[in-house]
Amino acid sequence: MAKRIACLSSILSPEKVISYSEQVYQIFDSARRYNKEHAIVGIFLVYQDTLLQIFEGDGNELAQVIYRTNRDPRLTQISVIANQEITTLKFTRWNLKLIHDTSAAHSEYLDKINRLLQPNLRLSSTLDKIRYEKLIARDNTEQNEKFSDTPPSFSNTLLSMKSWPRPTALRMDAGLMKICPLLIHKTVAYDRLKELQIFAQNDELDRRLLQLHKINALQVTQQKSPGEPHRLKTASKPEAPKSSHSFSQALRQFISQHRAKGGSHQ
């Protein structure tokens, strides 16, 4: 029986030896070669760090490809958001599409993808809802209005930031200046942020977090359990390597001791 499975994930930052675009292509090409060998077709949709893959093919083969996807170290927060039996395929091959905010054609294509998935769409976690809406809505006013009735919630999530937002990506104001220092190089539960009462209203906190998430500055992970402690976790710093100065001192001390014992020969 043929099936269609949609899988949502986040792409991890690559090692310094390759660029982000090279990593994206490597993930796609690996999937393309595997899917071609196993008669799997579909789409590989990338928007910022969010990846949506829709697979079509034999049910047993798709079970294996999902298992394979879950084991890919370059991907994280992997969720199956649609799983259905189908009688006809919507795709003819494995396609790559990189989504841009300014492309009207991309907006039309995403509308078609959304309509294809909606009847069987299951966004079971807050993170899945945030990522899917980020991908489908982007800066599309019409789509944003569709989602405005049910704004995403950050409940039961852990939040962190690697660095300050780029000035060209987001204009900093007093509100963002309050929240960013609490998240940079730290991991903090959303509920803990609410307890701090940074803003008079929680709606303002959500709005600021969505601003950061929209420009890919905010990392969101699902909390393992609602009862998980709300401690601020500072990223561990690697142990500093011994300096060459310390090594030189140790070497000179060894040579001096060796000479004092008469170990030096002309």
VENUR-V480167 format. One record per pair of residues at least 12 apart in sequence whose ideal C-beta (glycine too) atoms are under 10 Angstrom apart, sorted by sequence separation. I is the first residue (numbers start at 0). GAP is how many residues later the second one is. D is the distance in Angstrom with one decimal. If there is no record, write none. Layout:
i=I gap=GAP d=D
i=I gap=GAP d=D
//
This chain:
i=10 gap=12 d=6.9
i=13 gap=12 d=8.7
i=31 gap=12 d=7.9
i=41 gap=12 d=4.5
i=42 gap=12 d=8.8
i=52 gap=12 d=8.8
i=65 gap=12 d=8.4
i=96 gap=12 d=7.0
i=163 gap=12 d=9.4
i=189 gap=12 d=9.8
i=192 gap=12 d=6.2
i=193 gap=12 d=9.6
i=10 gap=13 d=6.5
i=13 gap=13 d=10.0
i=30 gap=13 d=6.4
i=40 gap=13 d=9.2
i=41 gap=13 d=4.6
i=42 gap=13 d=9.2
i=52 gap=13 d=9.4
i=96 gap=13 d=9.3
i=132 gap=13 d=9.3
i=133 gap=13 d=9.9
i=163 gap=13 d=9.9
i=192 gap=13 d=10.0
i=40 gap=14 d=7.8
i=41 gap=14 d=5.2
i=54 gap=14 d=8.8
i=65 gap=14 d=6.5
i=132 gap=14 d=5.1
i=178 gap=14 d=7.5
i=181 gap=14 d=7.6
i=28 gap=15 d=9.8
i=39 gap=15 d=5.5
i=40 gap=15 d=5.1
i=41 gap=15 d=7.9
i=116 gap=15 d=8.8
i=131 gap=15 d=9.4
i=164 gap=15 d=7.4
i=189 gap=15 d=8.4
i=192 gap=15 d=9.8
i=10 gap=16 d=7.1
i=27 gap=16 d=5.0
i=39 gap=16 d=7.0
i=40 gap=16 d=6.5
i=52 gap=16 d=7.1
i=96 gap=16 d=9.3
i=163 gap=16 d=6.2
i=181 gap=16 d=7.7
i=189 gap=16 d=9.0
i=192 gap=16 d=8.2
i=26 gap=17 d=8.0
i=37 gap=17 d=9.9
i=38 gap=17 d=9.6
i=39 gap=17 d=4.0
i=65 gap=17 d=9.1
i=132 gap=17 d=9.0
i=162 gap=17 d=9.4
i=163 gap=17 d=9.2
i=178 gap=17 d=9.5
i=8 gap=18 d=9.6
i=27 gap=18 d=8.1
i=34 gap=18 d=9.7
i=38 gap=18 d=5.6
i=39 gap=18 d=8.1
i=50 gap=18 d=9.5
i=61 gap=18 d=9.9
i=113 gap=18 d=8.8
i=128 gap=18 d=9.1
i=132 gap=18 d=8.8
i=133 gap=18 d=8.6
i=160 gap=18 d=9.2
i=177 gap=18 d=9.6
i=26 gap=19 d=8.9
i=37 gap=19 d=6.9
i=38 gap=19 d=6.9
i=116 gap=19 d=9.3
i=132 gap=19 d=5.9
i=160 gap=19 d=6.5
i=178 gap=19 d=6.1
i=189 gap=19 d=7.8
i=23 gap=20 d=8.9
i=34 gap=20 d=7.5
i=37 gap=20 d=7.9
i=41 gap=20 d=9.4
i=131 gap=20 d=9.1
i=158 gap=20 d=9.4
i=160 gap=20 d=9.5
i=163 gap=20 d=6.7
i=177 gap=20 d=5.2
i=178 gap=20 d=8.5
i=24 gap=21 d=9.8
i=34 gap=21 d=9.7
i=39 gap=21 d=5.9
i=61 gap=21 d=8.6
i=113 gap=21 d=9.3
i=128 gap=21 d=8.3
i=129 gap=21 d=9.9
i=130 gap=21 d=9.2
i=160 gap=21 d=9.0
i=161 gap=21 d=9.5
i=162 gap=21 d=6.5
i=177 gap=21 d=7.6
i=23 gap=22 d=5.7
i=30 gap=22 d=7.3
i=34 gap=22 d=7.8
i=37 gap=22 d=9.6
i=38 gap=22 d=6.9
i=39 gap=22 d=6.9
i=52 gap=22 d=9.6
i=89 gap=22 d=9.1
i=112 gap=22 d=8.9
i=113 gap=22 d=5.2
i=128 gap=22 d=9.6
i=129 gap=22 d=4.5
i=159 gap=22 d=9.9
i=160 gap=22 d=4.2
i=161 gap=22 d=7.4
i=162 gap=22 d=8.3
i=27 gap=23 d=9.2
i=37 gap=23 d=4.7
i=41 gap=23 d=9.3
i=50 gap=23 d=9.7
i=89 gap=23 d=9.6
i=112 gap=23 d=7.6
i=113 gap=23 d=9.5
i=128 gap=23 d=5.0
i=129 gap=23 d=8.6
i=158 gap=23 d=8.9
i=159 gap=23 d=5.7
i=160 gap=23 d=4.8
i=161 gap=23 d=7.3
i=174 gap=23 d=8.4
i=26 gap=24 d=7.6
i=30 gap=24 d=9.0
i=36 gap=24 d=9.7
i=37 gap=24 d=9.0
i=39 gap=24 d=9.3
i=50 gap=24 d=6.9
i=58 gap=24 d=9.5
i=127 gap=24 d=9.7
i=128 gap=24 d=7.8
i=129 gap=24 d=7.6
i=158 gap=24 d=5.8
i=159 gap=24 d=8.1
i=160 gap=24 d=7.6
i=174 gap=24 d=7.0
i=20 gap=25 d=9.6
i=23 gap=25 d=9.6
i=27 gap=25 d=9.4
i=39 gap=25 d=6.0
i=52 gap=25 d=9.6
i=54 gap=25 d=10.0
i=90 gap=25 d=9.9
i=109 gap=25 d=7.2
i=110 gap=25 d=8.2
i=126 gap=25 d=9.1
i=159 gap=25 d=7.7
i=160 gap=25 d=8.0
i=178 gap=25 d=9.8
i=26 gap=26 d=9.5
i=34 gap=26 d=8.9
i=37 gap=26 d=7.4
i=58 gap=26 d=7.6
i=89 gap=26 d=6.3
i=109 gap=26 d=5.5
i=125 gap=26 d=6.6
i=159 gap=26 d=6.1
i=160 gap=26 d=9.7
i=178 gap=26 d=7.4
i=182 gap=26 d=9.0
i=23 gap=27 d=8.1
i=33 gap=27 d=9.9
i=34 gap=27 d=10.0
i=37 gap=27 d=7.1
i=48 gap=27 d=9.5
i=49 gap=27 d=9.7
i=50 gap=27 d=9.1
i=53 gap=27 d=9.8
i=109 gap=27 d=8.7
i=125 gap=27 d=5.5
i=126 gap=27 d=9.0
i=129 gap=27 d=8.3
i=158 gap=27 d=8.9
i=159 gap=27 d=4.5
i=160 gap=27 d=9.9
i=177 gap=27 d=9.6
i=19 gap=28 d=9.7
i=53 gap=28 d=7.8
i=109 gap=28 d=7.7
i=125 gap=28 d=6.3
i=158 gap=28 d=7.3
i=159 gap=28 d=7.2
i=179 gap=28 d=9.1
i=19 gap=29 d=8.5
i=51 gap=29 d=8.3
i=56 gap=29 d=9.9
i=106 gap=29 d=9.4
i=110 gap=29 d=8.6
i=113 gap=29 d=8.1
i=122 gap=29 d=9.4
i=125 gap=29 d=5.9
i=126 gap=29 d=9.1
i=157 gap=29 d=5.3
i=158 gap=29 d=5.8
i=174 gap=29 d=6.8
i=178 gap=29 d=5.4
i=182 gap=29 d=7.9
i=33 gap=30 d=9.1
i=34 gap=30 d=6.9
i=37 gap=30 d=9.9
i=55 gap=30 d=6.9
i=106 gap=30 d=9.6
i=109 gap=30 d=7.9
i=125 gap=30 d=6.2
i=126 gap=30 d=6.2
i=157 gap=30 d=7.1
i=158 gap=30 d=7.6
i=174 gap=30 d=9.0
i=177 gap=30 d=8.2
i=178 gap=30 d=7.5
i=189 gap=30 d=8.7
i=33 gap=31 d=7.0
i=106 gap=31 d=7.6
i=110 gap=31 d=9.0
i=124 gap=31 d=8.1
i=125 gap=31 d=5.6
i=126 gap=31 d=9.7
i=157 gap=31 d=5.7
i=158 gap=31 d=5.9
i=55 gap=32 d=9.4
i=56 gap=32 d=8.0
i=105 gap=32 d=8.4
i=106 gap=32 d=9.0
i=110 gap=32 d=7.7
i=113 gap=32 d=9.2
i=124 gap=32 d=8.6
i=156 gap=32 d=7.5
i=157 gap=32 d=7.5
i=174 gap=32 d=8.4
i=175 gap=32 d=6.1
i=178 gap=32 d=9.6
i=179 gap=32 d=7.7
i=186 gap=32 d=8.5
i=190 gap=32 d=8.6
i=55 gap=33 d=4.9
i=83 gap=33 d=9.2
i=106 gap=33 d=5.2
i=109 gap=33 d=7.9
i=155 gap=33 d=8.2
i=156 gap=33 d=5.0
i=157 gap=33 d=10.0
i=158 gap=33 d=9.2
i=174 gap=33 d=5.4
i=178 gap=33 d=7.8
i=183 gap=33 d=9.6
i=189 gap=33 d=8.2
i=30 gap=34 d=7.9
i=33 gap=34 d=6.8
i=55 gap=34 d=6.7
i=56 gap=34 d=9.6
i=81 gap=34 d=8.8
i=85 gap=34 d=9.9
i=105 gap=34 d=9.4
i=154 gap=34 d=9.7
i=155 gap=34 d=7.4
i=156 gap=34 d=9.0
i=157 gap=34 d=9.4
i=158 gap=34 d=7.2
i=182 gap=34 d=9.0
i=186 gap=34 d=8.1
i=188 gap=34 d=6.4
i=195 gap=34 d=10.0
i=4 gap=35 d=9.8
i=6 gap=35 d=9.6
i=10 gap=35 d=7.4
i=33 gap=35 d=9.9
i=55 gap=35 d=5.6
i=81 gap=35 d=5.0
i=83 gap=35 d=7.8
i=84 gap=35 d=9.7
i=102 gap=35 d=9.7
i=106 gap=35 d=8.5
i=153 gap=35 d=9.4
i=154 gap=35 d=6.3
i=155 gap=35 d=7.7
i=172 gap=35 d=9.3
i=175 gap=35 d=7.1
i=182 gap=35 d=7.2
i=190 gap=35 d=8.5
i=194 gap=35 d=7.3
i=5 gap=36 d=8.8
i=12 gap=36 d=8.1
i=53 gap=36 d=8.3
i=54 gap=36 d=9.1
i=55 gap=36 d=9.6
i=80 gap=36 d=7.4
i=81 gap=36 d=8.9
i=83 gap=36 d=4.4
i=98 gap=36 d=7.1
i=101 gap=36 d=9.7
i=103 gap=36 d=9.4
i=106 gap=36 d=7.6
i=153 gap=36 d=4.1
i=154 gap=36 d=7.2
i=174 gap=36 d=8.8
i=175 gap=36 d=7.5
i=182 gap=36 d=8.7
i=193 gap=36 d=9.6
i=3 gap=37 d=10.0
i=4 gap=37 d=8.6
i=5 gap=37 d=9.3
i=7 gap=37 d=9.7
i=10 gap=37 d=8.7
i=11 gap=37 d=8.1
i=30 gap=37 d=8.5
i=53 gap=37 d=7.4
i=81 gap=37 d=8.7
i=82 gap=37 d=7.0
i=83 gap=37 d=10.0
i=98 gap=37 d=9.6
i=100 gap=37 d=5.4
i=101 gap=37 d=8.2
i=152 gap=37 d=8.5
i=153 gap=37 d=8.9
i=179 gap=37 d=8.5
i=188 gap=37 d=9.8
i=190 gap=37 d=9.6
i=191 gap=37 d=9.0
i=192 gap=37 d=8.8
i=3 gap=38 d=8.0
i=9 gap=38 d=9.4
i=10 gap=38 d=5.0
i=29 gap=38 d=9.1
i=30 gap=38 d=7.9
i=55 gap=38 d=9.7
i=81 gap=38 d=4.7
i=99 gap=38 d=8.8
i=100 gap=38 d=4.8
i=172 gap=38 d=9.7
i=179 gap=38 d=9.6
i=191 gap=38 d=3.6
i=5 gap=39 d=9.8
i=9 gap=39 d=5.3
i=10 gap=39 d=7.6
i=54 gap=39 d=8.8
i=80 gap=39 d=8.9
i=81 gap=39 d=5.5
i=82 gap=39 d=7.9
i=98 gap=39 d=7.2
i=100 gap=39 d=8.6
i=153 gap=39 d=8.4
i=154 gap=39 d=9.2
i=178 gap=39 d=9.6
i=188 gap=39 d=7.0
i=190 gap=39 d=5.8
i=191 gap=39 d=7.8
i=192 gap=39 d=9.9
i=8 gap=40 d=9.4
i=9 gap=40 d=6.2
i=10 gap=40 d=5.5
i=80 gap=40 d=6.1
i=81 gap=40 d=6.6
i=153 gap=40 d=9.1
i=170 gap=40 d=9.7
i=188 gap=40 d=7.9
i=189 gap=40 d=8.9
i=191 gap=40 d=7.3
i=8 gap=41 d=7.9
i=9 gap=41 d=7.0
i=30 gap=41 d=8.8
i=52 gap=41 d=9.4
i=53 gap=41 d=9.5
i=80 gap=41 d=5.8
i=81 gap=41 d=9.5
i=169 gap=41 d=6.4
i=175 gap=41 d=9.7
i=188 gap=41 d=4.1
i=7 gap=42 d=7.3
i=8 gap=42 d=4.9
i=26 gap=42 d=9.5
i=29 gap=42 d=8.0
i=79 gap=42 d=8.0
i=80 gap=42 d=5.9
i=169 gap=42 d=7.4
i=187 gap=42 d=7.4
i=188 gap=42 d=8.1
i=7 gap=43 d=7.3
i=8 gap=43 d=8.2
i=78 gap=43 d=9.0
i=80 gap=43 d=7.9
i=168 gap=43 d=9.8
i=187 gap=43 d=8.2
i=188 gap=43 d=8.8
i=6 gap=44 d=8.2
i=7 gap=44 d=5.5
i=8 gap=44 d=7.6
i=29 gap=44 d=9.2
i=78 gap=44 d=8.3
i=79 gap=44 d=9.2
i=80 gap=44 d=9.6
i=169 gap=44 d=8.5
i=186 gap=44 d=8.7
i=187 gap=44 d=5.1
i=188 gap=44 d=9.7
i=6 gap=45 d=7.4
i=7 gap=45 d=8.0
i=26 gap=45 d=7.0
i=51 gap=45 d=9.6
i=78 gap=45 d=7.3
i=168 gap=45 d=9.3
i=169 gap=45 d=5.2
i=185 gap=45 d=9.8
i=186 gap=45 d=7.4
i=187 gap=45 d=7.6
i=5 gap=46 d=6.7
i=6 gap=46 d=4.7
i=78 gap=46 d=6.8
i=164 gap=46 d=8.7
i=168 gap=46 d=4.5
i=185 gap=46 d=5.2
i=186 gap=46 d=4.3
i=5 gap=47 d=7.2
i=6 gap=47 d=7.7
i=26 gap=47 d=5.6
i=41 gap=47 d=8.9
i=42 gap=47 d=9.0
i=51 gap=47 d=9.2
i=80 gap=47 d=5.9
i=164 gap=47 d=6.7
i=167 gap=47 d=9.8
i=168 gap=47 d=8.2
i=169 gap=47 d=7.0
i=185 gap=47 d=6.2
i=186 gap=47 d=8.4
i=4 gap=48 d=8.5
i=5 gap=48 d=4.8
i=6 gap=48 d=7.0
i=25 gap=48 d=7.7
i=26 gap=48 d=7.2
i=40 gap=48 d=6.1
i=41 gap=48 d=8.5
i=42 gap=48 d=6.3
i=76 gap=48 d=8.8
i=78 gap=48 d=7.8
i=79 gap=48 d=9.6
i=80 gap=48 d=9.5
i=153 gap=48 d=9.8
i=168 gap=48 d=7.2
i=184 gap=48 d=9.6
i=185 gap=48 d=5.5
i=186 gap=48 d=7.8
i=4 gap=49 d=7.4
i=5 gap=49 d=7.7
i=40 gap=49 d=8.6
i=41 gap=49 d=5.1
i=49 gap=49 d=8.9
i=78 gap=49 d=5.0
i=165 gap=49 d=7.9
i=182 gap=49 d=9.4
i=184 gap=49 d=6.4
i=185 gap=49 d=7.0
i=3 gap=50 d=6.6
i=4 gap=50 d=4.9
i=23 gap=50 d=9.1
i=40 gap=50 d=4.3
i=41 gap=50 d=9.9
i=42 gap=50 d=9.7
i=43 gap=50 d=6.8
i=44 gap=50 d=8.8
i=45 gap=50 d=7.7
i=46 gap=50 d=9.4
i=76 gap=50 d=6.1
i=80 gap=50 d=9.2
i=158 gap=50 d=6.9
i=164 gap=50 d=6.0
i=181 gap=50 d=7.6
i=184 gap=50 d=4.7
i=3 gap=51 d=7.1
i=4 gap=51 d=8.1
i=22 gap=51 d=6.3
i=39 gap=51 d=9.5
i=40 gap=51 d=6.1
i=41 gap=51 d=8.6
i=42 gap=51 d=7.8
i=43 gap=51 d=6.6
i=44 gap=51 d=8.4
i=45 gap=51 d=7.4
i=46 gap=51 d=7.9
i=47 gap=51 d=8.5
i=76 gap=51 d=8.4
i=80 gap=51 d=6.8
i=153 gap=51 d=8.4
i=160 gap=51 d=7.0
i=164 gap=51 d=9.2
i=165 gap=51 d=8.2
i=183 gap=51 d=9.3
i=184 gap=51 d=9.9
i=2 gap=52 d=8.1
i=3 gap=52 d=5.0
i=4 gap=52 d=9.0
i=40 gap=52 d=5.5
i=41 gap=52 d=6.0
i=42 gap=52 d=5.0
i=43 gap=52 d=4.8
i=44 gap=52 d=5.3
i=45 gap=52 d=5.1
i=46 gap=52 d=4.1
i=78 gap=52 d=8.5
i=150 gap=52 d=8.8
i=153 gap=52 d=6.5
i=156 gap=52 d=9.3
i=164 gap=52 d=4.5
i=184 gap=52 d=9.1
i=2 gap=53 d=7.3
i=3 gap=53 d=8.8
i=39 gap=53 d=9.8
i=40 gap=53 d=5.9
i=41 gap=53 d=7.4
i=42 gap=53 d=8.0
i=43 gap=53 d=7.1
i=44 gap=53 d=8.3
i=45 gap=53 d=6.6
i=46 gap=53 d=8.4
i=47 gap=53 d=9.7
i=78 gap=53 d=9.5
i=152 gap=53 d=7.5
i=158 gap=53 d=8.7
i=163 gap=53 d=8.1
i=164 gap=53 d=9.1
i=1 gap=54 d=6.8
i=2 gap=54 d=7.3
i=4 gap=54 d=8.8
i=39 gap=54 d=7.0
i=40 gap=54 d=8.3
i=42 gap=54 d=6.4
i=43 gap=54 d=9.3
i=44 gap=54 d=6.3
i=46 gap=54 d=8.7
i=76 gap=54 d=7.9
i=151 gap=54 d=8.1
i=158 gap=54 d=9.0
i=162 gap=54 d=7.8
i=1 gap=55 d=6.6
i=2 gap=55 d=7.6
i=3 gap=55 d=10.0
i=6 gap=55 d=9.6
i=150 gap=55 d=7.0
i=153 gap=55 d=5.8
i=161 gap=55 d=8.0
i=1 gap=56 d=6.4
i=2 gap=56 d=4.4
i=150 gap=56 d=9.1
i=153 gap=56 d=8.7
i=160 gap=56 d=5.9
i=161 gap=56 d=9.7
i=0 gap=57 d=7.7
i=1 gap=57 d=7.1
i=2 gap=57 d=9.2
i=4 gap=57 d=5.1
i=35 gap=57 d=8.3
i=151 gap=57 d=9.4
i=160 gap=57 d=6.0
i=161 gap=57 d=7.2
i=0 gap=58 d=5.3
i=2 gap=58 d=9.0
i=3 gap=58 d=8.3
i=4 gap=58 d=8.7
i=6 gap=58 d=8.7
i=34 gap=58 d=8.8
i=35 gap=58 d=6.8
i=51 gap=58 d=9.5
i=151 gap=58 d=7.4
i=159 gap=58 d=7.7
i=160 gap=58 d=6.7
i=0 gap=59 d=9.2
i=1 gap=59 d=9.7
i=2 gap=59 d=5.4
i=6 gap=59 d=6.4
i=14 gap=59 d=9.9
i=34 gap=59 d=4.7
i=46 gap=59 d=8.9
i=53 gap=59 d=7.3
i=150 gap=59 d=8.0
i=153 gap=59 d=8.8
i=158 gap=59 d=6.2
i=159 gap=59 d=4.8
i=1 gap=60 d=8.9
i=2 gap=60 d=8.8
i=4 gap=60 d=8.1
i=8 gap=60 d=7.2
i=11 gap=60 d=9.5
i=13 gap=60 d=7.5
i=33 gap=60 d=9.2
i=158 gap=60 d=7.0
i=159 gap=60 d=8.4
i=4 gap=61 d=6.4
i=8 gap=61 d=9.0
i=10 gap=61 d=9.8
i=11 gap=61 d=7.7
i=12 gap=61 d=9.6
i=31 gap=61 d=8.9
i=32 gap=61 d=9.2
i=44 gap=61 d=9.5
i=51 gap=61 d=7.7
i=151 gap=61 d=8.8
i=157 gap=61 d=8.5
i=158 gap=61 d=6.0
i=159 gap=61 d=8.0
i=6 gap=62 d=5.9
i=11 gap=62 d=5.6
i=31 gap=62 d=4.9
i=53 gap=62 d=7.7
i=156 gap=62 d=9.9
i=157 gap=62 d=7.5
i=158 gap=62 d=8.1
i=6 gap=63 d=9.0
i=8 gap=63 d=8.3
i=10 gap=63 d=6.6
i=11 gap=63 d=6.8
i=30 gap=63 d=6.8
i=31 gap=63 d=9.2
i=46 gap=63 d=8.8
i=53 gap=63 d=7.5
i=156 gap=63 d=5.2
i=157 gap=63 d=4.9
i=4 gap=64 d=9.8
i=10 gap=64 d=6.3
i=11 gap=64 d=5.6
i=31 gap=64 d=7.8
i=44 gap=64 d=8.8
i=125 gap=64 d=8.7
i=153 gap=64 d=9.4
i=156 gap=64 d=6.6
i=157 gap=64 d=7.7
i=8 gap=65 d=9.4
i=9 gap=65 d=7.0
i=10 gap=65 d=8.1
i=11 gap=65 d=9.7
i=28 gap=65 d=9.9
i=30 gap=65 d=9.3
i=44 gap=65 d=8.0
i=51 gap=65 d=8.9
i=156 gap=65 d=6.0
i=157 gap=65 d=5.5
i=8 gap=66 d=4.4
i=9 gap=66 d=5.2
i=27 gap=66 d=8.3
i=42 gap=66 d=9.2
i=153 gap=66 d=7.1
i=155 gap=66 d=6.7
i=156 gap=66 d=5.9
i=157 gap=66 d=8.9
i=8 gap=67 d=6.8
i=9 gap=67 d=4.8
i=27 gap=67 d=9.5
i=28 gap=67 d=8.9
i=155 gap=67 d=4.5
i=6 gap=68 d=9.3
i=8 gap=68 d=6.1
i=9 gap=68 d=8.3
i=27 gap=68 d=5.0
i=44 gap=68 d=7.1
i=151 gap=68 d=9.6
i=154 gap=68 d=8.7
i=155 gap=68 d=9.2
i=7 gap=69 d=8.1
i=8 gap=69 d=4.4
i=9 gap=69 d=9.9
i=26 gap=69 d=9.9
i=155 gap=69 d=8.4
i=7 gap=70 d=7.5
i=8 gap=70 d=7.2
i=27 gap=70 d=9.6
i=42 gap=70 d=7.3
i=155 gap=70 d=5.5
i=157 gap=70 d=8.1
i=6 gap=71 d=6.5
i=7 gap=71 d=5.0
i=24 gap=71 d=8.0
i=154 gap=71 d=8.6
i=6 gap=72 d=7.1
i=7 gap=72 d=8.0
i=23 gap=72 d=8.6
i=155 gap=72 d=8.6
i=157 gap=72 d=9.3
i=159 gap=72 d=10.0
i=5 gap=73 d=9.3
i=6 gap=73 d=5.6
i=7 gap=73 d=5.1
i=24 gap=73 d=9.8
i=42 gap=73 d=9.7
i=159 gap=73 d=8.4
i=161 gap=73 d=8.8
i=5 gap=74 d=7.1
i=6 gap=74 d=7.2
i=7 gap=74 d=9.2
i=23 gap=74 d=7.6
i=4 gap=75 d=6.1
i=5 gap=75 d=5.1
i=6 gap=75 d=8.6
i=138 gap=75 d=8.6
i=157 gap=75 d=8.6
i=159 gap=75 d=8.1
i=4 gap=76 d=9.0
i=5 gap=76 d=3.8
i=6 gap=76 d=9.5
i=133 gap=76 d=9.0
i=137 gap=76 d=8.5
i=4 gap=77 d=6.7
i=5 gap=77 d=7.7
i=20 gap=77 d=8.6
i=132 gap=77 d=9.6
i=136 gap=77 d=9.6
i=3 gap=78 d=6.9
i=4 gap=78 d=5.1
i=5 gap=78 d=9.1
i=3 gap=79 d=7.8
i=4 gap=79 d=8.0
i=51 gap=79 d=8.3
i=129 gap=79 d=9.4
i=133 gap=79 d=6.8
i=2 gap=80 d=6.9
i=3 gap=80 d=5.4
i=49 gap=80 d=9.3
i=50 gap=80 d=9.1
i=51 gap=80 d=7.7
i=129 gap=80 d=8.3
i=133 gap=80 d=6.7
i=2 gap=81 d=6.6
i=3 gap=81 d=8.1
i=49 gap=81 d=4.9
i=1 gap=82 d=9.9
i=2 gap=82 d=5.5
i=3 gap=82 d=5.0
i=48 gap=82 d=9.0
i=49 gap=82 d=8.3
i=130 gap=82 d=9.1
i=133 gap=82 d=9.0
i=1 gap=83 d=7.0
i=2 gap=83 d=6.4
i=47 gap=83 d=9.8
i=51 gap=83 d=5.9
i=129 gap=83 d=6.5
i=0 gap=84 d=5.5
i=1 gap=84 d=5.3
i=46 gap=84 d=9.1
i=49 gap=84 d=6.1
i=50 gap=84 d=9.0
i=51 gap=84 d=9.0
i=129 gap=84 d=10.0
i=0 gap=85 d=8.6
i=1 gap=85 d=7.1
i=3 gap=85 d=8.2
i=48 gap=85 d=9.6
i=49 gap=85 d=5.1
i=0 gap=86 d=9.2
i=1 gap=86 d=8.2
i=3 gap=86 d=7.5
i=47 gap=86 d=7.6
i=133 gap=86 d=10.0
i=1 gap=87 d=6.8
i=3 gap=87 d=9.1
i=46 gap=87 d=7.1
i=47 gap=87 d=8.6
i=46 gap=88 d=4.8
i=129 gap=88 d=9.6
i=45 gap=89 d=9.1
i=46 gap=89 d=9.0
i=130 gap=89 d=8.2
i=44 gap=90 d=7.1
i=47 gap=90 d=9.3
i=129 gap=90 d=6.2
i=44 gap=91 d=9.9
i=46 gap=91 d=6.9
i=126 gap=93 d=5.5
i=125 gap=94 d=8.0
i=126 gap=94 d=6.8
i=127 gap=94 d=8.4
i=126 gap=95 d=4.8
i=125 gap=96 d=6.9
i=126 gap=96 d=9.5
i=124 gap=97 d=5.1
i=125 gap=97 d=9.1
i=123 gap=98 d=9.8
i=124 gap=98 d=9.7
i=5 gap=107 d=8.9
i=5 gap=110 d=8.7
i=5 gap=111 d=5.6
i=3 gap=112 d=8.2
i=3 gap=113 d=8.6
i=100 gap=113 d=10.0
i=5 gap=114 d=8.3
i=4 gap=115 d=9.8
i=5 gap=115 d=7.8
i=7 gap=115 d=8.5
i=3 gap=116 d=8.1
i=5 gap=116 d=9.3
i=7 gap=117 d=9.9
i=9 gap=117 d=8.6
i=7 gap=119 d=9.0
i=7 gap=120 d=5.9
i=9 gap=121 d=7.0
i=8 gap=122 d=8.5
i=7 gap=123 d=5.8
i=7 gap=124 d=6.4
i=5 gap=126 d=9.5
i=7 gap=127 d=8.2
i=76 gap=142 d=9.7
i=75 gap=143 d=9.7
i=76 gap=143 d=8.4
i=78 gap=143 d=9.0
i=76 gap=144 d=6.4
i=75 gap=145 d=8.0
i=76 gap=145 d=7.0
i=12 gap=149 d=8.0
i=47 gap=165 d=9.7
i=47 gap=166 d=8.9
i=49 gap=166 d=8.8
i=47 gap=167 d=8.4
i=48 gap=167 d=5.7
i=47 gap=168 d=4.5
i=46 gap=169 d=9.4
i=48 gap=170 d=8.8
i=12 gap=206 d=9.9
i=9 gap=209 d=8.4
i=9 gap=210 d=8.7
i=9 gap=211 d=8.8
//
